[in-house]
Amino acid sequence: DQGEIEVTMLPYDYKAMYFGQLLEGTVTSFISHGAMLDVGRDRPAFLHVKKIQQEWLRSPEDALSIGQEIEVHVEGQDQGEIEVTMLPYDYKAMYFGQLLEGTVTSFISHGAMLDVG
């Protein structure tokens, strides 16, 4: 059917981590919009400032400190970084690595928007 595509993720090590997985991490550095964490994997984890707490934060240093150990949940991967959150999240809806079918609803400069149901 025109306009419908199957969306798949690139292969990755499913044993290494999964969507919603709880990880323990250590804050290693700050960048303007978040914190970088060592979560014991071969690449760093990125914690966006909006994913630290529900209340607005000016900068990640307002809530975290270098060397601080925190618990985070895996949200995804982007350009070699593990994306994590400290916020409560409904992990029953989807899981990391899930194969979804969708319909393209529009195109944007860096990809396409899909309706996956």
N, CA, C and O atoms as a GROMACS GRO file, in nm:
protein
  468
    1ASP      N    1   0.084  -0.118   0.000
    1ASP     CA    2   0.000   0.000   0.000
    1ASP      C    3   0.088   0.124   0.000
    1ASP      O    4   0.186   0.129   0.074
    2GLN      N    5   0.057   0.224  -0.081
    2GLN     CA    6   0.139   0.344  -0.088
    2GLN      C    7   0.136   0.420   0.044
    2GLN      O    8   0.033   0.428   0.110
    3GLY      N    9   0.252   0.474   0.080
    3GLY     CA   10   0.261   0.554   0.202
    3GLY      C   11   0.289   0.474   0.327
    3GLY      O   12   0.318   0.532   0.432
    4GLU      N   13   0.281   0.341   0.320
    4GLU     CA   14   0.309   0.259   0.436
    4GLU      C   15   0.448   0.200   0.424
    4GLU      O   16   0.486   0.150   0.317
    5ILE      N   17   0.524   0.206   0.532
    5ILE     CA   18   0.658   0.148   0.534
    5ILE      C   19   0.678   0.068   0.661
    5ILE      O   20   0.606   0.087   0.759
    6GLU      N   21   0.773  -0.020   0.659
    6GLU     CA   22   0.812  -0.093   0.779
    6GLU      C   23   0.935  -0.026   0.835
    6GLU      O   24   1.033  -0.005   0.764
    7VAL      N   25   0.932   0.006   0.962
    7VAL     CA   26   1.043   0.076   1.026
    7VAL      C   27   1.122  -0.026   1.107
    7VAL      O   28   1.066  -0.100   1.187
    8THR      N   29   1.253  -0.029   1.086
    8THR     CA   30   1.339  -0.116   1.165
    8THR      C   31   1.454  -0.035   1.220
    8THR      O   32   1.489   0.069   1.165
    9MET      N   33   1.512  -0.083   1.325
    9MET     CA   34   1.631  -0.019   1.382
    9MET      C   35   1.753  -0.093   1.330
    9MET      O   36   1.744  -0.210   1.294
   10LEU      N   37   1.865  -0.025   1.325
   10LEU     CA   38   1.990  -0.092   1.289
   10LEU      C   39   2.022  -0.197   1.394
   10LEU      O   40   1.986  -0.180   1.511
   11PRO      N   41   2.087  -0.305   1.356
   11PRO     CA   42   2.121  -0.409   1.454
   11PRO      C   43   2.206  -0.353   1.567
   11PRO      O   44   2.292  -0.268   1.545
   12TYR      N   45   2.184  -0.400   1.685
   12TYR     CA   46   2.266  -0.364   1.800
   12TYR      C   47   2.263  -0.480   1.896
   12TYR      O   48   2.188  -0.575   1.876
   13ASP      N   49   2.343  -0.475   1.998
   13ASP     CA   50   2.353  -0.583   2.094
   13ASP      C   51   2.236  -0.578   2.192
   13ASP      O   52   2.236  -0.496   2.284
   14TYR      N   53   2.137  -0.664   2.172
   14TYR     CA   54   2.019  -0.664   2.257
   14TYR      C   55   2.051  -0.703   2.401
   14TYR      O   56   1.976  -0.668   2.492
   15LYS      N   57   2.162  -0.774   2.423
   15LYS     CA   58   2.200  -0.814   2.557
   15LYS      C   59   2.261  -0.697   2.635
   15LYS      O   60   2.262  -0.698   2.758
   16ALA      N   61   2.312  -0.597   2.563
   16ALA     CA   62   2.382  -0.487   2.628
   16ALA      C   63   2.287  -0.397   2.707
   16ALA      O   64   2.319  -0.356   2.818
   17MET      N   65   2.170  -0.368   2.650
   17MET     CA   66   2.073  -0.282   2.718
   17MET      C   67   1.940  -0.290   2.646
   17MET      O   68   1.933  -0.338   2.533
   18TYR      N   69   1.836  -0.244   2.712
   18TYR     CA   70   1.703  -0.244   2.652
   18TYR      C   71   1.626  -0.121   2.699
   18TYR      O   72   1.658  -0.062   2.802
   19PHE      N   73   1.526  -0.084   2.623
   19PHE     CA   74   1.442   0.031   2.653
   19PHE      C   75   1.380   0.014   2.791
   19PHE      O   76   1.318  -0.088   2.820
   20GLY      N   77   1.398   0.114   2.876
   20GLY     CA   78   1.343   0.110   3.010
   20GLY      C   79   1.435   0.048   3.113
   20GLY      O   80   1.404   0.049   3.232
   21GLN      N   81   1.547  -0.008   3.069
   21GLN     CA   82   1.640  -0.072   3.161
   21GLN      C   83   1.690   0.028   3.264
   21GLN      O   84   1.724   0.142   3.230
   22LEU      N   85   1.695  -0.013   3.388
   22LEU     CA   86   1.749   0.069   3.495
   22LEU      C   87   1.900   0.053   3.498
   22LEU      O   88   1.951  -0.059   3.504
   23LEU      N   89   1.972   0.165   3.493
   23LEU     CA   90   2.118   0.165   3.498
   23LEU      C   91   2.165   0.254   3.612
   23LEU      O   92   2.098   0.351   3.648
   24GLU      N   93   2.278   0.220   3.669
   24GLU     CA   94   2.344   0.308   3.764
   24GLU      C   95   2.453   0.381   3.690
   24GLU      O   96   2.532   0.320   3.617
   25GLY      N   97   2.457   0.512   3.707
   25GLY     CA   98   2.556   0.591   3.636
   25GLY      C   99   2.625   0.690   3.726
   25GLY      O  100   2.577   0.724   3.834
   26THR      N  101   2.741   0.736   3.680
   26THR     CA  102   2.818   0.838   3.750
   26THR      C  103   2.832   0.958   3.660
   26THR      O  104   2.872   0.946   3.544
   27VAL      N  105   2.799   1.075   3.712
   27VAL     CA  106   2.810   1.199   3.635
   27VAL      C  107   2.958   1.227   3.610
   27VAL      O  108   3.037   1.238   3.704
   28THR      N  109   2.996   1.238   3.481
   28THR     CA  110   3.138   1.261   3.447
   28THR      C  111   3.165   1.402   3.398
   28THR      O  112   3.276   1.453   3.415
   29SER      N  113   3.065   1.466   3.336
   29SER     CA  114   3.084   1.603   3.287
   29SER      C  115   2.950   1.667   3.257
   29SER      O  116   2.846   1.601   3.251
   30PHE      N  117   2.955   1.799   3.238
   30PHE     CA  118   2.837   1.875   3.203
   30PHE      C  119   2.857   1.940   3.067
   30PHE      O  120   2.967   1.981   3.033
   31ILE      N  121   2.750   1.948   2.990
   31ILE     CA  122   2.748   2.027   2.868
   31ILE      C  123   2.631   2.122   2.881
   31ILE      O  124   2.553   2.111   2.975
   32SER      N  125   2.616   2.215   2.789
   32SER     CA  126   2.518   2.322   2.806
   32SER      C  127   2.375   2.272   2.827
   32SER      O  128   2.297   2.339   2.894
   33HIS      N  129   2.340   2.160   2.772
   33HIS     CA  130   2.202   2.113   2.780
   33HIS      C  131   2.186   1.978   2.850
   33HIS      O  132   2.085   1.910   2.831
   34GLY      N  133   2.284   1.939   2.930
   34GLY     CA  134   2.270   1.814   3.002
   34GLY      C  135   2.398   1.766   3.067
   34GLY      O  136   2.494   1.842   3.086
   35ALA      N  137   2.397   1.638   3.102
   35ALA     CA  138   2.512   1.577   3.170
   35ALA      C  139   2.550   1.448   3.098
   35ALA      O  140   2.465   1.379   3.042
   36MET      N  141   2.679   1.418   3.100
   36MET     CA  142   2.730   1.293   3.045
   36MET      C  143   2.755   1.199   3.162
   36MET      O  144   2.805   1.240   3.267
   37LEU      N  145   2.720   1.072   3.143
   37LEU     CA  146   2.730   0.973   3.249
   37LEU      C  147   2.812   0.853   3.205
   37LEU      O  148   2.810   0.814   3.088
   38ASP      N  149   2.883   0.795   3.298
   38ASP     CA  150   2.947   0.665   3.276
   38ASP      C  151   2.850   0.562   3.334
   38ASP      O  152   2.824   0.561   3.455
   39VAL      N  153   2.796   0.476   3.246
   39VAL     CA  154   2.702   0.374   3.289
   39VAL      C  155   2.759   0.233   3.270
   39VAL      O  156   2.685   0.134   3.268
   40GLY      N  157   2.891   0.225   3.258
   40GLY     CA  158   2.957   0.097   3.247
   40GLY      C  159   2.945   0.030   3.111
   40GLY      O  160   2.964  -0.091   3.100
   41ARG      N  161   2.915   0.108   3.008
   41ARG     CA  162   2.907   0.055   2.872
   41ARG      C  163   3.024   0.110   2.792
   41ARG      O  164   3.105   0.186   2.845
   42ASP      N  165   3.032   0.073   2.666
   42ASP     CA  166   3.144   0.117   2.582
   42ASP      C  167   3.126   0.258   2.528
   42ASP      O  168   3.211   0.307   2.454
   43ARG      N  169   3.018   0.323   2.563
   43ARG     CA  170   2.994   0.461   2.520
   43ARG      C  171   2.921   0.536   2.632
   43ARG      O  172   2.860   0.474   2.719
   44PRO      N  173   2.929   0.669   2.630
   44PRO     CA  174   2.868   0.746   2.738
   44PRO      C  175   2.715   0.750   2.727
   44PRO      O  176   2.658   0.720   2.622
   45ALA      N  177   2.652   0.787   2.836
   45ALA     CA  178   2.508   0.811   2.838
   45ALA      C  179   2.487   0.960   2.850
   45ALA      O  180   2.561   1.029   2.920
   46PHE      N  181   2.385   1.010   2.780
   46PHE     CA  182   2.350   1.152   2.784
   46PHE      C  183   2.219   1.170   2.858
   46PHE      O  184   2.119   1.106   2.827
   47LEU      N  185   2.221   1.258   2.957
   47LEU     CA  186   2.103   1.292   3.036
   47LEU      C  187   2.069   1.438   3.008
   47LEU      O  188   2.138   1.528   3.055
   48HIS      N  189   1.962   1.462   2.930
   48HIS     CA  190   1.922   1.599   2.896
   48HIS      C  191   1.870   1.668   3.021
   48HIS      O  192   1.810   1.605   3.108
   49VAL      N  193   1.894   1.798   3.030
   49VAL     CA  194   1.854   1.875   3.148
   49VAL      C  195   1.704   1.860   3.174
   49VAL      O  196   1.662   1.864   3.290
   50LYS      N  197   1.622   1.845   3.070
   50LYS     CA  198   1.476   1.830   3.087
   50LYS      C  199   1.439   1.692   3.141
   50LYS      O  200   1.324   1.670   3.179
   51LYS      N  201   1.534   1.599   3.143
   51LYS     CA  202   1.508   1.463   3.189
   51LYS      C  203   1.562   1.437   3.330
   51LYS      O  204   1.564   1.323   3.377
   52ILE      N  205   1.607   1.545   3.398
   52ILE     CA  206   1.662   1.531   3.533
   52ILE      C  207   1.551   1.537   3.638
   52ILE      O  208   1.549   1.456   3.731
   53GLN      N  209   1.461   1.632   3.624
   53GLN     CA  210   1.348   1.645   3.716
   53GLN      C  211   1.234   1.712   3.644
   53GLN      O  212   1.254   1.775   3.540
   54GLN      N  213   1.113   1.700   3.699
   54GLN     CA  214   0.997   1.757   3.632
   54GLN      C  215   0.994   1.909   3.641
   54GLN      O  216   0.942   1.976   3.552
   55GLU      N  217   1.050   1.964   3.747
   55GLU     CA  218   1.055   2.109   3.762
   55GLU      C  219   1.164   2.165   3.671
   55GLU      O  220   1.263   2.096   3.643
   56TRP      N  221   1.148   2.288   3.625
   56TRP     CA  222   1.243   2.352   3.534
   56TRP      C  223   1.378   2.370   3.602
   56TRP      O  224   1.386   2.410   3.718
   57LEU      N  225   1.484   2.340   3.528
   57LEU     CA  226   1.622   2.361   3.575
   57LEU      C  227   1.692   2.453   3.477
   57LEU      O  228   1.678   2.438   3.356
   58ARG      N  229   1.766   2.547   3.528
   58ARG     CA  230   1.846   2.637   3.443
   58ARG      C  231   1.961   2.560   3.380
   58ARG      O  232   1.991   2.578   3.262
   59SER      N  233   2.026   2.476   3.459
   59SER     CA  234   2.140   2.398   3.410
   59SER      C  235   2.148   2.268   3.489
   59SER      O  236   2.094   2.259   3.599
   60PRO      N  237   2.214   2.167   3.434
   60PRO     CA  238   2.223   2.040   3.507
   60PRO      C  239   2.299   2.050   3.638
   60PRO      O  240   2.275   1.972   3.730
   61GLU      N  241   2.391   2.146   3.648
   61GLU     CA  242   2.468   2.165   3.771
   61GLU      C  243   2.381   2.208   3.890
   61GLU      O  244   2.423   2.197   4.005
   62ASP      N  245   2.260   2.256   3.861
   62ASP     CA  246   2.168   2.295   3.968
   62ASP      C  247   2.113   2.174   4.044
   62ASP      O  248   2.060   2.189   4.155
   63ALA      N  249   2.124   2.054   3.985
   63ALA     CA  250   2.068   1.935   4.050
   63ALA      C  251   2.170   1.823   4.068
   63ALA      O  252   2.150   1.734   4.151
   64LEU      N  253   2.278   1.826   3.990
   64LEU     CA  254   2.375   1.718   3.992
   64LEU      C  255   2.515   1.770   4.017
   64LEU      O  256   2.540   1.890   4.004
   65SER      N  257   2.607   1.680   4.052
   65SER     CA  258   2.747   1.719   4.069
   65SER      C  259   2.836   1.611   4.008
   65SER      O  260   2.797   1.494   3.999
   66ILE      N  261   2.956   1.650   3.965
   66ILE     CA  262   3.052   1.557   3.908
   66ILE      C  263   3.083   1.448   4.011
   66ILE      O  264   3.107   1.478   4.128
   67GLY      N  265   3.081   1.323   3.967
   67GLY     CA  266   3.108   1.211   4.056
   67GLY      C  267   2.985   1.155   4.126
   67GLY      O  268   2.991   1.049   4.188
   68GLN      N  269   2.872   1.226   4.115
   68GLN     CA  270   2.749   1.180   4.178
   68GLN      C  271   2.698   1.054   4.110
   68GLN      O  272   2.697   1.045   3.987
   69GLU      N  273   2.655   0.956   4.188
   69GLU     CA  274   2.598   0.834   4.136
   69GLU      C  275   2.447   0.846   4.135
   69GLU      O  276   2.386   0.884   4.236
   70ILE      N  277   2.384   0.813   4.020
   70ILE     CA  278   2.240   0.826   4.004
   70ILE      C  279   2.185   0.704   3.932
   70ILE      O  280   2.260   0.630   3.868
   71GLU      N  281   2.054   0.683   3.943
   71GLU     CA  282   1.985   0.578   3.869
   71GLU      C  283   1.910   0.642   3.753
   71GLU      O  284   1.844   0.745   3.770
   72VAL      N  285   1.920   0.582   3.636
   72VAL     CA  286   1.854   0.632   3.516
   72VAL      C  287   1.791   0.516   3.440
   72VAL      O  288   1.828   0.400   3.460
   73HIS      N  289   1.698   0.548   3.352
   73HIS     CA  290   1.637   0.449   3.263
   73HIS      C  291   1.677   0.478   3.120
   73HIS      O  292   1.684   0.594   3.079
   74VAL      N  293   1.705   0.373   3.043
   74VAL     CA  294   1.741   0.386   2.902
   74VAL      C  295   1.618   0.429   2.823
   74VAL      O  296   1.511   0.370   2.834
   75GLU      N  297   1.636   0.534   2.740
   75GLU     CA  298   1.529   0.578   2.649
   75GLU      C  299   1.561   0.548   2.504
   75GLU      O  300   1.470   0.530   2.423
   76GLY      N  301   1.688   0.541   2.468
   76GLY     CA  302   1.724   0.515   2.330
   76GLY      C  303   1.872   0.536   2.306
   76GLY      O  304   1.951   0.551   2.399
   77GLN      N  305   1.906   0.538   2.177
   77GLN     CA  306   2.044   0.564   2.135
   77GLN      C  307   2.039   0.666   2.023
   77GLN      O  308   1.950   0.662   1.939
   78ASP      N  309   2.136   0.757   2.022
   78ASP     CA  310   2.145   0.856   1.915
   78ASP      C  311   2.291   0.890   1.892
   78ASP      O  312   2.359   0.935   1.984
   79GLN      N  313   2.339   0.868   1.772
   79GLN     CA  314   2.476   0.901   1.731
   79GLN      C  315   2.580   0.849   1.831
   79GLN      O  316   2.672   0.921   1.869
   80GLY      N  317   2.562   0.725   1.872
   80GLY     CA  318   2.660   0.662   1.960
   80GLY      C  319   2.643   0.690   2.108
   80GLY      O  320   2.718   0.635   2.189
   81GLU      N  321   2.548   0.773   2.145
   81GLU     CA  322   2.523   0.800   2.286
   81GLU      C  323   2.399   0.726   2.332
   81GLU      O  324   2.303   0.710   2.256
   82ILE      N  325   2.402   0.680   2.455
   82ILE     CA  326   2.284   0.620   2.517
   82ILE      C  327   2.205   0.735   2.577
   82ILE      O  328   2.259   0.813   2.656
   83GLU      N  329   2.077   0.747   2.541
   83GLU     CA  330   1.992   0.852   2.597
   83GLU      C  331   1.918   0.796   2.718
   83GLU      O  332   1.857   0.689   2.710
   84VAL      N  333   1.924   0.869   2.830
   84VAL     CA  334   1.865   0.822   2.955
   84VAL      C  335   1.778   0.929   3.018
   84VAL      O  336   1.785   1.046   2.980
   85THR      N  337   1.697   0.888   3.115
   85THR     CA  338   1.611   0.980   3.188
   85THR      C  339   1.608   0.943   3.336
   85THR      O  340   1.625   0.827   3.373
   86MET      N  341   1.587   1.044   3.419
   86MET     CA  342   1.563   1.022   3.560
   86MET      C  343   1.414   1.033   3.592
   86MET      O  344   1.372   1.006   3.704
   87LEU      N  345   1.333   1.072   3.492
   87LEU     CA  346   1.190   1.094   3.512
   87LEU      C  347   1.113   0.962   3.509
   87LEU      O  348   1.156   0.867   3.443
   88PRO      N  349   1.000   0.957   3.580
   88PRO     CA  350   0.915   0.837   3.569
   88PRO      C  351   0.866   0.824   3.425
   88PRO      O  352   0.840   0.924   3.359
   89TYR      N  353   0.852   0.701   3.378
   89TYR     CA  354   0.818   0.680   3.237
   89TYR      C  355   0.735   0.553   3.225
   89TYR      O  356   0.758   0.457   3.298
   90ASP      N  357   0.639   0.552   3.133
   90ASP     CA  358   0.557   0.434   3.109
   90ASP      C  359   0.627   0.344   3.008
   90ASP      O  360   0.620   0.368   2.887
   91TYR      N  361   0.695   0.241   3.057
   91TYR     CA  362   0.770   0.152   2.969
   91TYR      C  363   0.686   0.037   2.916
   91TYR      O  364   0.737  -0.049   2.844
   92LYS      N  365   0.557   0.034   2.950
   92LYS     CA  366   0.471  -0.073   2.901
   92LYS      C  367   0.427  -0.047   2.758
   92LYS      O  368   0.394  -0.140   2.685
   93ALA      N  369   0.427   0.079   2.716
   93ALA     CA  370   0.376   0.115   2.584
   93ALA      C  371   0.465   0.062   2.472
   93ALA      O  372   0.413   0.010   2.372
   94MET      N  373   0.594   0.073   2.484
   94MET     CA  374   0.688   0.028   2.381
   94MET      C  375   0.814  -0.020   2.448
   94MET      O  376   0.835   0.003   2.568
   95TYR      N  377   0.898  -0.086   2.372
   95TYR     CA  378   1.026  -0.126   2.426
   95TYR      C  379   1.136  -0.096   2.325
   95TYR      O  380   1.112  -0.091   2.205
   96PHE      N  381   1.255  -0.076   2.376
   96PHE     CA  382   1.371  -0.042   2.295
   96PHE      C  383   1.401  -0.157   2.200
   96PHE      O  384   1.415  -0.271   2.244
   97GLY      N  385   1.412  -0.127   2.071
   97GLY     CA  386   1.440  -0.229   1.972
   97GLY      C  387   1.316  -0.293   1.913
   97GLY      O  388   1.326  -0.382   1.829
   98GLN      N  389   1.198  -0.247   1.956
   98GLN     CA  390   1.073  -0.303   1.906
   98GLN      C  391   1.056  -0.275   1.757
   98GLN      O  392   1.087  -0.165   1.711
   99LEU      N  393   1.009  -0.374   1.682
   99LEU     CA  394   0.980  -0.358   1.540
   99LEU      C  395   0.839  -0.304   1.527
   99LEU      O  396   0.744  -0.365   1.576
  100LEU      N  397   0.826  -0.189   1.460
  100LEU     CA  398   0.695  -0.125   1.443
  100LEU      C  399   0.665  -0.108   1.296
  100LEU      O  400   0.756  -0.090   1.214
  101GLU      N  401   0.538  -0.113   1.261
  101GLU     CA  402   0.494  -0.077   1.127
  101GLU      C  403   0.426   0.058   1.138
  101GLU      O  404   0.357   0.085   1.236
  102GLY      N  405   0.447   0.143   1.038
  102GLY     CA  406   0.388   0.274   1.045
  102GLY      C  407   0.355   0.330   0.909
  102GLY      O  408   0.393   0.275   0.805
  103THR      N  409   0.283   0.440   0.911
  103THR     CA  410   0.246   0.512   0.790
  103THR      C  411   0.312   0.649   0.794
  103THR      O  412   0.301   0.720   0.894
  104VAL      N  413   0.381   0.686   0.688
  104VAL     CA  414   0.443   0.818   0.680
  104VAL      C  415   0.334   0.924   0.676
  104VAL      O  416   0.245   0.919   0.591
  105THR      N  417   0.341   1.019   0.770
  105THR     CA  418   0.241   1.125   0.774
  105THR      C  419   0.295   1.257   0.720
  105THR      O  420   0.218   1.341   0.672
  106SER      N  421   0.426   1.277   0.729
  106SER     CA  422   0.487   1.398   0.673
  106SER      C  423   0.638   1.380   0.671
  106SER      O  424   0.694   1.291   0.735
  107PHE      N  425   0.702   1.468   0.596
  107PHE     CA  426   0.848   1.468   0.589
  107PHE      C  427   0.900   1.594   0.656
  107PHE      O  428   0.839   1.701   0.645
  108ILE      N  429   1.013   1.582   0.726
  108ILE     CA  430   1.079   1.695   0.788
  108ILE      C  431   1.222   1.699   0.738
  108ILE      O  432   1.265   1.607   0.668
  109SER      N  433   1.296   1.803   0.771
  109SER     CA  434   1.430   1.823   0.714
  109SER      C  435   1.524   1.706   0.743
  109SER      O  436   1.612   1.678   0.661
  110HIS      N  437   1.510   1.639   0.854
  110HIS     CA  438   1.602   1.532   0.891
  110HIS      C  439   1.536   1.395   0.898
  110HIS      O  440   1.588   1.305   0.964
  111GLY      N  441   1.422   1.378   0.831
  111GLY     CA  442   1.358   1.245   0.832
  111GLY      C  443   1.211   1.252   0.800
  111GLY      O  444   1.166   1.338   0.724
  112ALA      N  445   1.138   1.163   0.858
  112ALA     CA  446   0.994   1.152   0.834
  112ALA      C  447   0.921   1.130   0.965
  112ALA      O  448   0.975   1.072   1.058
  113MET      N  449   0.797   1.177   0.971
  113MET     CA  450   0.710   1.153   1.086
  113MET      C  451   0.621   1.033   1.051
  113MET      O  452   0.567   1.025   0.941
  114LEU      N  453   0.608   0.940   1.147
  114LEU     CA  454   0.530   0.819   1.124
  114LEU      C  455   0.416   0.808   1.223
  114LEU      O  456   0.428   0.848   1.339
  115ASP      N  457   0.305   0.754   1.177
  115ASP     CA  458   0.196   0.715   1.266
  115ASP      C  459   0.213   0.566   1.288
  115ASP      O  460   0.200   0.487   1.195
  116VAL      N  461   0.243   0.527   1.413
  116VAL     CA  462   0.264   0.387   1.445
  116VAL      C  463   0.148   0.331   1.527
  116VAL      O  464   0.162   0.227   1.591
  117GLY      N  465   0.036   0.400   1.524
  117GLY     CA  466  -0.082   0.347   1.590
  117GLY      C  467  -0.112   0.414   1.717
  117GLY      O  468  -0.210   0.380   1.784
   0.00000   0.00000   0.00000
